[in-house]
Amino acid sequence: MRTMSTRLALRVLQIGAIAVILAVTTFHAFELDRFFVPKELVLHLAAAVTGMIVIGALWRMLVTRVDLLLAGYLALSALSALLATNHWLAMRALALTASSLLLFWIARSLRDAGLARPLLGALALGVVAAAVTSLLQTYGLDIDFFSVNRAPGGTLGNRNFVAHVAAFGFPLLLLCALRAARRATYLRWAIGTALVVAALVLTRSRAAWLAFAAVNVVLIAAMLISAPLRRDRTIWKRIAGVVVLSSACVALSLALPNALHWHGRNPYLDSVRNIAGYSEGSGRGRLVQYGHSLLITLHHPLLGAGPGNWPVDYPLRAARNDPSRDSNDRGMTANPWPSSDWFACISERGIAAFVLLVLAFFHLTTSGLRQLRRAIDAQEALAAVALLGVIAGAAVAGTFDAVLLLAVPAFLVWSALGALWIPEDASPRTWSRFVVIAAILISIAGVVRSTSQIVAMDIFASARDRASLIRAAEIDPGSYRLQMRLARSGGKVRCEHARAAHALFPTAIAPVEAGHGCR
């Protein structure tokens, strides 16, 4: 039933779906976090605000097996966070998990109110927005909101992140195009789909290409399985139109001169040839990293190293020449996350949490297949196809890269799953109120945490005196970069901040060197 609260929640999520793509700061000293933190703030705000708006609907929502699994996953993650070495990283990762699951439940309540279509349309538009910013950077637009290090990442800051969004977002765009009631609407979505596919190709992200291939296999198989879709000529004609338009857009994008500086005479062909290569380069590095990440699990089998604490524990298990180590900052990892959602989960949160998350996705998949078989018309079948496609894209991309660990994919994927999935085994349970309240409270904590990070980053970027830096460190005590800058600045506070930096990352050598002579 549509009410004022559900309509308001829809508007907040629609705005959030675009804002999470575009949110970025110009604090270049924080080249990763200047993209991540604003997007996390949007994620937490959207989840907390909409959760409070529709809290009554969430309390009345029937609980399913998937909900039980996800609630257990959240509970184990929270317990793991309490025991983590770096509580600031743990809180950040836990808040992202809570906000993601909250969006899943909120999207379900909006679907129950008959508002799934406009929500899915906004999510698909967010995918197009990400692709457009990537294409703008590809063809020469150079502004402070883009990063030159991982072009063409657009407002996501990294070409791989754009590619991941394009891969799992493709089913949503196809759904909007095939469901369009008017020809003009179909044409707009078909053009948007073509732009997304072109951006995906131009990124040269092998993990996303594999995910896109998996998505297309799933989509084709699902459409052949479904009798309503198999027999609908209009659907197939529209698919043919999308394929032709996308192929033309990709050909044009490759032919046009761009601002990308790839190495090699045929860089795209080289990427295709090496798409499954794991004997050398980044592929080999991933295998080494996965093996050492499992060592973390062996040392912390029950609860893992703590959400977000992979970079804290990994240097203890890795060899000195491990490619995942940071060669410029001894004792630190090159990236703040492993190159896989699944290895991140099992190493950071333990075997039990990993099993619960895998089972949740398994039940979503099997339920989607039943939803596909039981569909009585093309509209119902298309929703099931999109559900299976989004799961396939996120699961495959997340096998080879960080996907759901990040705010943008988390926002889009979990909201889409909630809007597309039709539960089958729901039953009323009063304990769900506690889970909803806990998730909202953690999301609010995420809002506070992200806001404090942005304020501290702003002070850091503009500070000209030590007092300002000390104030920034008081606002964000979990900032390793802030603590290290103060530790290297000399004076009486040097030792205090060197110890603080060491507590955040005990394996890092820099805090030890900065605190030399301290007691």
Secondary structure, DSSP 8 states (H G I E B T S, - for coil): ---HHHHHHHHHHHHHHHHHHH-----TTSTTHHHHHHHHHHHHHHHHHHHHHTHHHHHHS-B-HHHHHHHHHHHHHHHHHHT-S-HHHHHHHHHHHHHHHHHHHHHHHHHHTT-HHHHHHHHHHHHHHHHHHHHHHHTT---TTS-STT-S-GGGTSHHHHHHHHHHHHHHHHHHHHH-SSHHHHHHHHHHHHHHHHHHHHHT-HHHHHHHHHHHHHHHHHHHH-HHHHT-HHHHHHHHHHHHHHHHHHHHHHHS--S---SSSSHHHHHHHTTT--SSHHHHHHHHHHHHHHHHHHHSTTT-S-TT-HHHHHHHHS-TT-TTB-TTSTTSBSSSS-S-HHHHHHHHHHHHHHHHHHHHHHHHHHHHHHHHHH--SHHHHHHHHHHHHHHHHHHHHHHHS--TTSHHHHHHHHHHHHHH---SS-B--TTHHHHHHHHHHHHHHHHHHHHHHHHHHHHHHH--SHHHHHHHHHH-TT-HHHHHHHHTS-STTHHHHHHHHHHH-TT-SHHHHHTTT--
